[in-house]
Amino acid sequence: MLFPDSSPEKSKLAVICFFLTHAPTTRADIEKMNAAHAGGTRIAGVTPGRSEDMKAQGLPVTSFPVFMDPDAALASRMGVVVFPTYILLSDAGRIQGVSHSLRNLLEAARANSER
């Protein structure tokens, strides 16, 4: 199950983040994703790196699942060419938005849900 923490009291938002383990912004990106995850947003990370790369870079531990995509096949199928790329999904799994900023994506999603 991609988002095992799904429950009625959790947010209906689901985000898949494609990120690089060696990018200069990755540490801050992971901290933002951990905070959003702690706030109830369902998040899954995907990286073309390896779990050893995350450890070697001294990156923060993630509170959300991270899937390794070593040949970037999934990123390629999803049309990801810039990292990080955040994809917002509906409960039905449909793409609701794509952004390179997690905050902008979540703010737009919340604003739309309040209408």
Beta strands, then each sheet from edge to edge (+ up, - down):
strand 1: 14-18
strand 2: 42-47
strand 3: 66-68
strand 4: 85-89
strand 5: 95-99
sheet 1: 3+ 2+ 1+ 4- 5+
end
